[in-house]
Amino acid sequence: AASGLAGTVSERWYEDSRYFSPQMLYSRFEDEGLDAVSTSLFPAFADYLEAYVDIVASAAADEAAVPDTRRAHARYDAWNAQRDPAHNLFKSYFGETFADDYVHNFLFALAAEHPADDDP
C-alpha cells in the first residue's frame, strides 16, 4: 500500500538525513488527489501505527539510556529550531517575539540544551 508514498524527499526541508529515516514516507498527491489518501496514505498510516503500538507495548524501560536519549533529542530540537520553515510564517502573523518563543520554548523546547554552533 505504501509504494505510492516512496517519492523523492524534498531537499528544501530534509537536507540532512541524520534525523530522517530512509523509510520515511514522502509523497505528493498531485495527480491522484484524495483517492491516494484513502488508498495509499491511510492504509500506510494504519500499518505504521499498529507496528508502533506493538513496539511500544513490548519495549522495556532502560533508565541508563535516558541521559543519552535526552542529549540526542536536544540535538534534534536544536537542528529543527534553526531550520523550522514555520518560524517566518509565525513571525509575519504574530511578530518575532511570539515566533521565537513558540519555536524555541514549545515546538523545540530542548534546543537550549544543545548550543546551535555545536555539531549535532
C-alpha positions as CSV (number, residue, x, y, z in Angstrom):
1,A,0.0,0.0,0.0
2,A,2.9,2.4,0.7
3,S,4.6,2.0,-2.7
4,G,3.0,5.2,-4.0
5,L,4.4,7.1,-0.9
6,A,8.0,6.4,-1.7
7,G,8.5,9.7,-3.6
8,T,11.7,11.8,-3.7
9,V,12.3,13.6,-0.5
10,S,12.5,17.3,-0.8
11,E,15.9,18.7,-0.1
12,R,14.2,22.0,0.7
13,W,13.2,20.7,4.2
14,Y,15.1,17.5,4.6
15,E,18.6,18.4,3.6
16,D,20.2,16.4,6.4
17,S,19.3,12.8,6.5
18,R,20.7,12.1,10.0
19,Y,17.2,12.9,11.5
20,F,15.1,11.4,8.8
21,S,14.7,7.7,8.2
22,P,15.3,6.4,4.7
23,Q,12.0,4.6,5.4
24,M,10.1,7.9,5.8
25,L,7.0,8.0,3.6
26,Y,7.2,11.1,1.4
27,S,4.7,11.8,-1.4
28,R,2.8,14.5,-3.1
29,F,-0.6,13.7,-4.4
30,E,-0.7,16.0,-7.4
31,D,-2.4,13.5,-9.8
32,E,-4.3,11.2,-7.5
33,G,-5.7,13.7,-5.1
34,L,-8.0,12.5,-2.3
35,D,-8.1,9.0,-3.8
36,A,-4.5,8.5,-2.8
37,V,-5.2,9.5,0.7
38,S,-7.7,6.7,1.2
39,T,-6.0,4.1,-1.0
40,S,-2.3,4.7,0.0
41,L,-1.7,7.1,2.8
42,F,-4.3,5.9,5.3
43,P,-3.5,2.2,5.0
44,A,0.2,3.0,5.4
45,F,-0.6,5.1,8.5
46,A,-2.7,2.3,9.9
47,D,0.1,-0.3,9.3
48,Y,2.7,2.1,10.9
49,L,0.5,2.8,13.9
50,E,-0.1,-0.9,14.5
51,A,3.7,-1.6,14.3
52,Y,4.4,1.4,16.6
53,V,1.9,0.2,19.2
54,D,3.4,-3.3,19.1
55,I,6.9,-2.0,19.6
56,V,5.9,0.3,22.5
57,A,3.9,-2.5,24.2
58,S,6.9,-4.8,24.1
59,A,9.6,-2.3,25.0
60,A,11.4,-2.5,28.3
61,A,12.4,0.7,30.1
62,D,16.2,1.4,30.1
63,E,16.9,4.1,32.7
64,A,20.6,4.2,31.8
65,A,19.7,5.4,28.3
66,V,17.8,8.4,29.5
67,P,20.7,10.9,29.5
68,D,21.9,9.9,26.0
69,T,18.4,10.0,24.7
70,R,17.8,13.4,26.1
71,R,21.0,14.7,24.6
72,A,20.0,13.2,21.2
73,H,16.6,14.9,21.5
74,A,18.2,18.2,22.4
75,R,20.4,17.9,19.3
76,Y,17.3,17.2,17.2
77,D,15.5,20.1,18.7
78,A,18.4,22.5,18.1
79,W,18.7,21.3,14.5
80,N,15.0,21.9,13.9
81,A,14.8,25.2,15.7
82,Q,17.4,26.6,13.3
83,R,15.5,25.4,10.2
84,D,11.8,25.4,11.1
85,P,10.0,26.7,8.0
86,A,7.1,27.9,10.0
87,H,9.1,30.4,12.0
88,N,8.9,33.1,9.3
89,L,5.2,32.5,8.9
90,F,4.6,32.8,12.6
91,K,6.8,35.9,12.6
92,S,4.8,37.6,9.8
93,Y,1.4,36.9,11.5
94,F,2.3,37.2,15.2
95,G,5.6,39.0,15.5
96,E,9.2,37.9,16.2
97,T,8.8,37.6,19.9
98,F,5.9,35.1,19.6
99,A,7.6,33.2,16.8
100,D,10.9,32.8,18.7
101,D,9.1,31.8,21.9
102,Y,6.8,29.3,20.1
103,V,9.7,27.7,18.1
104,H,12.2,27.6,21.0
105,N,10.0,27.1,24.0
106,F,7.2,24.9,22.7
107,L,8.0,23.2,19.4
108,F,11.7,22.5,20.1
109,A,12.0,23.2,23.8
110,L,15.2,21.2,24.4
111,A,17.1,23.2,21.8
112,A,18.6,25.4,24.5
113,E,20.3,22.4,26.0
114,H,22.4,22.0,22.8
115,P,24.3,25.1,21.6
116,A,23.5,25.8,18.0
117,D,27.1,26.0,17.0
118,D,27.9,22.5,18.2
119,D,28.0,19.8,15.6
120,P,24.8,17.7,16.1
